[in-house]
Amino acid sequence: MPPVINATWVSAPTPAVRQAWPLAAGISVLLWVASRLGVEDWRPLALWLTGLVLGVALYHASFGFASAYRRMLVARDMRGVQAQLLLLALTTLFFAPVFANGTAFGQTLGGAWAPVSVSVAVGAFMFGIGMQIAGGCGSGTLYTAGGGSVRMLLVLAFACVGSFAASLHMGWWQALPAHEAIVLADELGWRTALALQLGVMGLLAWLLQRLARPMLKTTVTTAAELTNASQTRGGSRATVWLRTLLSGPWPVMAAAVVLAFGNLSTLLVAGHPWSITWGFTLWGAKAAQALGWSAASSGFWQGGFQSGALAGSVLEDTTSLMDIAIMLGALCAAALAGRFAPKMNMPWRSLLAALLGGLLLGYGSRIAYGCNIGAFVSGVGSGSLHGWLWIAAALPGSWVGIRWRRRFGLAD
């Protein structure tokens, strides 16, 4: 059974000469930003490189959450969701002892902890709808936009609009019923919490395997199978592996391992887990400020962290820095794979779905304290109960969003 793939790997590669300029541009920007990060503090450069690796892994494995949920709900194809469970399990396993220690490289660590609240449930439900009609989640939007999708660039732009709009309403949402963050390690001890979460994930993996269509039950492509398939292109085993590493495709399970290590790296270096959509909120606010909006009109933007991020450069914001690196990593990966081919023409219904989907996933992620990465993967990995609430609300939202997709003429 081949690796789980999506439309990123359906089209044939374009001629190499047409891939030289985006690859050169991507590498040039990566090096230019790296030079501006300086050498006095190693952390920004480490996060920049982590984002680059995450972007390559996401693109080469077509590691999507929206498409995985859609295949699960429509076709009982569980392979993408099983890869997510591996990502969750590894992230939880990596995070637990690190949080138990409490510090790393001289800094105190903070998890993706958020209240169990109405706003999380509503926001995740909205996000579920939005990512289905947009065609991408938080991470999916970044890597597909970076990989050359003009439509997903529009999704990204309107996600920034939606996320910024939600920030102006946060006071109202936070006034709704909520329980302070419930961190399982605090309630049960980190070893018991770890065993409980891994047990739940194991049970979910077993249930998914039972519910999957028989022909779609294989989830892992072995190294030998990948090597044998790749050797049809010629070269030694080492050459084949290097070519696959650079130009893909990657097995989705291998990408899950890379993403888990990337999240661990983010936690150790930045002091908090991997997140994505805070960058959307900040970019939307900076754009609004350039158009004349005043941060003094919003209580949310008077907070110390928010006002500091708004006043500083986007390269000084950890999430923004990594988001940009993910997009550039995906751009380089697409060019190396010969698949960077932006297309400007799109049906008007697809365009409308991109705009609406972007608004919904942007707004929903802000009031839910994150997206599929920041709230779900990093939230669950941090032992925060709100991460489980997020997925419990996002899946019904995805079910609704799949039906909305059909109204916009989008295929399942």
C-alpha positions as CSV (number, residue, x, y, z in Angstrom):
1,M,0.0,0.0,0.0
2,P,1.5,3.4,-1.0
3,P,1.9,6.3,1.4
4,V,-1.2,8.4,2.1
5,I,-1.2,11.1,-0.5
6,N,-3.4,14.0,-1.6
7,A,-3.7,16.3,-4.6
8,T,-0.2,17.7,-3.9
9,W,1.2,14.5,-5.4
10,V,-1.3,13.9,-8.2
11,S,-0.1,16.2,-10.9
12,A,3.0,15.4,-12.9
13,P,6.2,17.4,-12.1
14,T,6.8,20.5,-14.3
15,P,10.1,20.9,-16.2
16,A,13.1,21.5,-14.0
17,V,14.0,24.8,-15.6
18,R,10.6,26.2,-14.4
19,Q,11.5,25.2,-10.8
20,A,14.9,26.9,-10.6
21,W,13.6,30.4,-9.9
22,P,11.3,29.5,-7.0
23,L,13.9,27.3,-5.5
24,A,16.5,30.1,-5.8
25,A,14.1,32.6,-4.4
26,G,13.2,30.4,-1.5
27,I,16.8,29.6,-0.5
28,S,17.7,33.3,-0.9
29,V,15.0,34.5,1.5
30,L,15.8,31.7,3.9
31,L,19.5,32.7,4.0
32,W,18.7,36.4,4.2
33,V,16.4,36.0,7.2
34,A,18.9,33.7,8.9
35,S,21.5,36.4,8.5
36,R,19.2,39.0,10.1
37,L,18.5,36.8,13.1
38,G,22.1,37.3,14.3
39,V,24.4,35.2,16.4
40,E,23.9,36.8,19.8
41,D,20.9,34.5,20.5
42,W,20.8,31.1,19.0
43,R,17.1,30.5,19.6
44,P,15.6,32.4,16.7
45,L,17.8,30.7,14.2
46,A,17.0,27.3,15.7
47,L,13.3,28.0,15.4
48,W,13.8,29.2,11.9
49,L,15.5,25.9,10.9
50,T,12.8,24.0,12.8
51,G,10.1,25.7,10.8
52,L,12.0,25.0,7.6
53,V,12.1,21.2,8.4
54,L,8.4,21.3,9.4
55,G,7.4,22.9,6.1
56,V,9.4,20.3,4.1
57,A,7.8,17.4,6.0
58,L,4.3,18.8,5.7
59,Y,4.6,19.3,2.0
60,H,6.5,16.1,1.0
61,A,4.0,13.9,3.0
62,S,0.9,16.0,2.1
63,F,0.3,15.9,5.9
64,G,-3.2,17.4,6.1
65,F,-5.8,17.4,8.8
66,A,-8.8,18.6,6.8
67,S,-8.3,16.0,4.1
68,A,-7.7,13.2,6.6
69,Y,-11.0,14.0,8.4
70,R,-12.8,14.2,5.1
71,R,-11.4,10.8,3.9
72,M,-12.4,9.3,7.3
73,L,-15.9,10.6,7.3
74,V,-16.7,10.0,3.6
75,A,-14.7,7.0,2.6
76,R,-13.8,5.3,6.0
77,D,-10.1,5.8,5.0
78,M,-8.5,6.1,8.4
79,R,-4.8,6.3,7.4
80,G,-4.4,10.0,7.7
81,V,-6.1,10.1,11.1
82,Q,-4.0,7.2,12.3
83,A,-0.9,9.2,11.3
84,Q,-2.3,12.0,13.5
85,L,-2.7,9.6,16.4
86,L,1.0,8.7,16.0
87,L,1.8,12.4,16.0
88,L,-0.3,12.9,19.2
89,A,1.2,9.9,21.0
90,L,4.8,10.9,20.2
91,T,4.2,14.5,21.2
92,T,2.6,13.4,24.5
93,L,5.4,11.0,25.2
94,F,8.1,13.7,24.4
95,F,6.3,16.4,26.3
96,A,5.5,14.6,29.6
97,P,8.9,14.3,31.1
98,V,10.0,17.7,29.8
99,F,7.0,19.4,31.5
100,A,7.7,17.4,34.7
101,N,11.2,18.9,34.7
102,G,9.7,22.4,34.2
103,T,12.7,24.1,32.6
104,A,14.9,23.7,29.6
105,F,18.0,25.7,28.6
106,G,17.5,28.0,31.5
107,Q,13.9,29.0,30.8
108,T,10.6,28.0,32.4
109,L,8.4,26.0,30.1
110,G,4.7,26.7,29.4
111,G,2.3,24.3,27.8
112,A,-0.6,24.8,25.4
113,W,-3.0,25.1,28.3
114,A,-6.4,26.9,27.8
115,P,-9.8,26.9,29.5
116,V,-12.4,24.2,28.9
117,S,-15.0,26.7,27.6
118,V,-17.9,27.4,25.3
119,S,-15.6,29.5,23.2
120,V,-13.3,26.5,22.5
121,A,-16.2,24.3,21.5
122,V,-17.8,27.0,19.2
123,G,-14.5,28.0,17.8
124,A,-13.4,24.5,17.0
125,F,-16.8,23.8,15.4
126,M,-16.4,26.9,13.2
127,F,-12.8,25.8,12.4
128,G,-14.0,22.4,11.3
129,I,-16.5,23.9,8.9
130,G,-13.9,26.5,7.7
131,M,-11.1,24.0,7.0
132,Q,-13.3,21.8,4.9
133,I,-14.6,24.5,2.6
134,A,-11.2,26.3,2.5
135,G,-9.5,23.0,1.8
136,G,-6.9,23.3,4.5
137,C,-6.3,23.5,8.3
138,G,-3.8,25.9,9.9
139,S,-0.7,23.9,9.0
140,G,-2.3,22.8,5.7
141,T,-3.0,26.4,4.7
142,L,0.7,27.4,5.3
143,Y,2.3,24.5,3.4
144,T,-0.1,24.5,0.4
145,A,0.2,28.3,0.1
146,G,4.0,28.1,0.3
147,G,3.9,25.2,-2.2
148,G,2.4,27.5,-4.8
149,S,-1.4,27.4,-4.4
150,V,-2.8,30.9,-5.2
151,R,-6.2,29.8,-3.8
152,M,-4.6,28.9,-0.4
153,L,-2.9,32.3,-0.3
154,L,-6.4,33.8,-0.4
155,V,-7.4,31.4,2.3
156,L,-4.4,32.6,4.4
157,A,-5.2,36.3,3.8
158,F,-8.9,35.9,4.9
159,A,-7.8,33.7,7.8
160,C,-5.8,36.7,9.0
161,V,-8.9,38.9,8.6
162,G,-11.1,36.4,10.5
163,S,-8.5,35.9,13.3
164,F,-8.0,39.6,13.8
165,A,-11.8,40.2,13.9
166,A,-12.1,37.5,16.6
167,S,-9.4,39.2,18.7
168,L,-11.7,42.3,18.9
169,H,-14.5,40.1,20.3
170,M,-12.4,38.1,22.8
171,G,-13.9,39.9,25.8
172,W,-17.4,38.7,24.8
173,W,-16.3,35.2,24.2
174,Q,-14.3,34.9,27.4
175,A,-17.3,36.0,29.4
176,L,-19.2,32.9,28.4
177,P,-19.2,29.8,30.6
178,A,-15.7,28.4,31.1
179,H,-13.6,26.3,33.5
180,E,-10.0,27.2,34.0
181,A,-7.5,25.0,32.2
182,I,-7.5,21.4,33.3
183,V,-4.0,19.9,33.0
184,L,-4.1,16.2,33.5
185,A,-0.5,16.1,34.9
186,D,-1.6,18.5,37.7
187,E,-4.6,16.4,38.5
188,L,-3.2,12.9,38.2
189,G,0.6,13.2,38.2
190,W,2.5,13.1,35.0
191,R,3.1,9.4,34.8
192,T,-0.6,8.5,35.3
193,A,-1.6,11.2,32.9
194,L,0.8,10.0,30.3
195,A,-0.4,6.4,30.6
196,L,-4.0,7.5,30.5
197,Q,-3.6,9.6,27.3
198,L,-1.5,6.9,25.5
199,G,-4.2,4.4,26.5
200,V,-6.9,6.5,25.0
201,M,-4.9,7.0,21.8
202,G,-4.3,3.3,21.6
203,L,-8.0,2.6,21.9
204,L,-8.8,5.2,19.3
205,A,-6.3,3.6,16.9
206,W,-7.8,0.2,17.4
207,L,-11.3,1.5,16.8
208,L,-10.2,3.3,13.7
209,Q,-8.6,0.1,12.4
210,R,-11.8,-1.8,13.1
211,L,-14.0,0.8,11.3
212,A,-11.7,1.3,8.3
213,R,-12.6,-0.3,5.0
214,P,-10.7,-3.5,4.7
215,M,-8.8,-2.4,1.6
216,L,-7.6,0.7,3.4
217,K,-6.3,-0.8,6.6
218,T,-2.6,-0.7,5.8
219,T,-1.1,2.4,7.4
220,V,2.6,2.0,7.1
221,T,4.8,1.9,4.1
222,T,8.0,0.0,5.1
223,A,11.5,1.3,4.3
224,A,12.1,-1.6,2.0
225,E,8.9,-1.0,0.0
226,L,9.7,2.7,-0.3
227,T,13.3,1.9,-1.5
228,N,12.1,-0.7,-4.0
229,A,9.5,1.7,-5.4
230,S,12.0,4.5,-5.6
231,Q,14.8,2.4,-7.2
232,T,12.8,2.3,-10.4
233,R,14.1,5.8,-10.9
234,G,17.7,4.4,-10.8
235,G,20.7,5.0,-8.6
236,S,22.2,3.4,-5.5
237,R,20.2,2.9,-2.3
238,A,21.8,6.0,-0.8
239,T,21.1,8.0,-3.9
240,V,17.5,6.9,-3.9
241,W,17.0,7.8,-0.2
242,L,18.6,11.2,-0.7
243,R,16.4,11.9,-3.7
244,T,13.3,10.9,-1.8
245,L,14.4,13.0,1.2
246,L,14.8,16.1,-1.0
247,S,12.0,15.6,-3.6
248,G,9.5,13.2,-1.9
249,P,7.0,11.8,-1.5
250,W,7.5,10.8,2.2
251,P,5.4,8.2,4.0
252,V,2.9,10.0,6.1
253,M,4.0,8.0,9.2
254,A,7.6,9.2,8.8
255,A,6.3,12.8,8.5
256,A,4.4,12.3,11.8
257,V,7.6,11.4,13.5
258,V,9.4,14.5,12.1
259,L,6.5,16.8,13.1
260,A,6.6,15.4,16.7
261,F,10.3,16.0,17.0
262,G,9.8,19.5,15.5
263,N,7.2,20.2,18.2
264,L,9.6,19.0,20.9
265,S,12.3,21.2,19.4
266,T,9.9,24.2,19.5
267,L,9.0,23.5,23.2
268,L,12.7,23.3,24.2
269,V,13.9,26.3,22.3
270,A,10.9,28.7,22.5
271,G,9.6,27.6,25.9
272,H,6.2,26.7,24.5
273,P,4.8,24.2,22.0
274,W,4.3,24.7,18.3
275,S,1.5,27.0,17.3
276,I,0.4,28.5,14.1
277,T,-2.7,30.8,14.1
278,W,-1.4,33.4,16.5
279,G,0.7,34.5,13.6
280,F,-2.5,35.0,11.5
281,T,-4.0,37.2,14.3
282,L,-0.8,39.3,14.5
283,W,-0.5,39.7,10.7
284,G,-4.2,40.8,10.5
285,A,-3.6,43.3,13.3
286,K,-0.5,44.7,11.7
287,A,-2.4,45.1,8.4
288,A,-5.3,46.8,10.2
289,Q,-2.9,49.1,12.0
290,A,-1.3,50.1,8.6
291,L,-4.8,51.0,7.4
292,G,-5.4,53.3,10.4
293,W,-6.8,51.0,13.2
294,S,-5.7,51.9,16.7
295,A,-4.8,49.2,19.1
296,A,-6.0,51.4,22.0
297,S,-9.6,50.7,20.9
298,S,-9.2,47.0,21.8
299,G,-8.8,45.5,25.3
300,F,-7.3,42.4,23.9
301,W,-4.5,44.3,22.2
302,Q,-3.7,46.1,25.5
303,G,-2.3,42.9,27.0
304,G,1.5,42.9,27.5
305,F,2.3,40.1,25.1
306,Q,-0.1,41.3,22.4
307,S,1.0,44.9,22.5
308,G,4.7,43.9,22.5
309,A,4.1,41.6,19.5
310,L,2.2,44.3,17.6
311,A,5.0,46.9,18.3
312,G,7.8,44.5,17.2
313,S,8.9,42.9,14.0
314,V,7.2,39.8,12.8
315,L,10.6,38.1,12.9
316,E,10.7,38.8,16.7
317,D,7.5,36.8,17.1
318,T,8.2,33.1,17.5
319,T,5.0,31.9,15.8
320,S,5.3,34.3,12.9
321,L,8.9,33.4,12.4
322,M,8.1,29.7,12.2
323,D,5.0,30.2,10.0
324,I,7.1,32.1,7.5
325,A,9.8,29.4,7.6
326,I,7.2,26.6,7.1
327,M,5.9,28.4,4.0
328,L,9.5,28.8,2.6
329,G,10.3,25.2,3.4
330,A,7.2,24.1,1.5
331,L,8.2,26.4,-1.4
332,C,11.6,24.8,-1.6
333,A,10.1,21.3,-1.3
334,A,7.7,22.0,-4.1
335,A,10.4,23.2,-6.4
336,L,12.6,20.3,-5.6
337,A,9.7,18.0,-6.4
338,G,9.1,19.8,-9.6
339,R,5.6,20.8,-8.6
340,F,5.7,24.6,-8.0
341,A,3.1,25.7,-10.5
342,P,0.8,28.5,-9.4
343,K,-2.5,28.8,-11.3
344,M,-4.5,32.0,-11.3
345,N,-7.7,30.7,-12.8
346,M,-10.3,29.3,-10.4
347,P,-14.1,28.9,-10.5
348,W,-16.0,31.6,-8.7
349,R,-17.6,29.2,-6.3
350,S,-14.2,27.8,-5.4
351,L,-13.0,31.4,-4.8
352,L,-16.0,32.2,-2.6
353,A,-15.4,29.0,-0.6
354,A,-11.8,30.0,-0.1
355,L,-12.8,33.4,1.3
356,L,-15.6,32.1,3.6
357,G,-13.5,29.1,4.7
358,G,-10.5,31.4,5.5
359,L,-12.7,33.7,7.6
360,L,-14.3,30.8,9.5
361,L,-11.0,29.0,10.3
362,G,-9.3,32.3,11.3
363,Y,-12.1,33.4,13.6
364,G,-12.7,29.9,15.0
365,S,-9.0,29.3,15.8
366,R,-8.7,32.6,17.7
367,I,-11.7,32.0,20.0
368,A,-10.7,28.3,20.4
369,Y,-7.2,29.3,21.5
370,G,-5.6,27.6,18.5
371,C,-6.0,25.4,15.5
372,N,-5.3,21.8,14.7
373,I,-1.7,22.3,15.8
374,G,-1.8,24.9,18.6
375,A,-5.1,23.7,20.3
376,F,-5.3,20.0,19.3
377,V,-1.8,18.5,18.9
378,S,0.0,20.8,21.2
379,G,-3.0,21.0,23.6
380,V,-3.4,17.3,23.9
381,G,0.4,16.8,24.0
382,S,0.5,19.3,26.9
383,G,-2.1,17.3,28.8
384,S,-4.7,20.0,28.5
385,L,-8.3,18.8,28.4
386,H,-9.3,21.6,26.1
387,G,-7.3,19.8,23.3
388,W,-9.7,16.9,23.5
389,L,-12.7,19.3,23.6
390,W,-11.3,20.9,20.4
391,I,-11.3,17.7,18.4
392,A,-14.7,16.7,19.8
393,A,-16.2,19.9,18.4
394,A,-14.0,20.1,15.2
395,L,-15.1,16.7,13.8
396,P,-18.9,17.6,13.8
397,G,-17.9,20.9,12.2
398,S,-16.0,19.0,9.6
399,W,-19.1,16.9,8.9
400,V,-21.0,20.1,8.3
401,G,-18.2,21.5,6.2
402,I,-18.0,18.5,3.9
403,R,-21.7,19.1,3.0
404,W,-21.0,22.8,2.5
405,R,-18.1,21.8,0.2
406,R,-20.6,20.1,-2.2
407,R,-22.7,23.3,-2.4
408,F,-19.6,25.1,-3.6
409,G,-18.9,22.4,-6.2
410,L,-15.8,21.1,-4.4
411,A,-15.1,17.4,-4.6
412,D,-14.9,15.2,-1.5
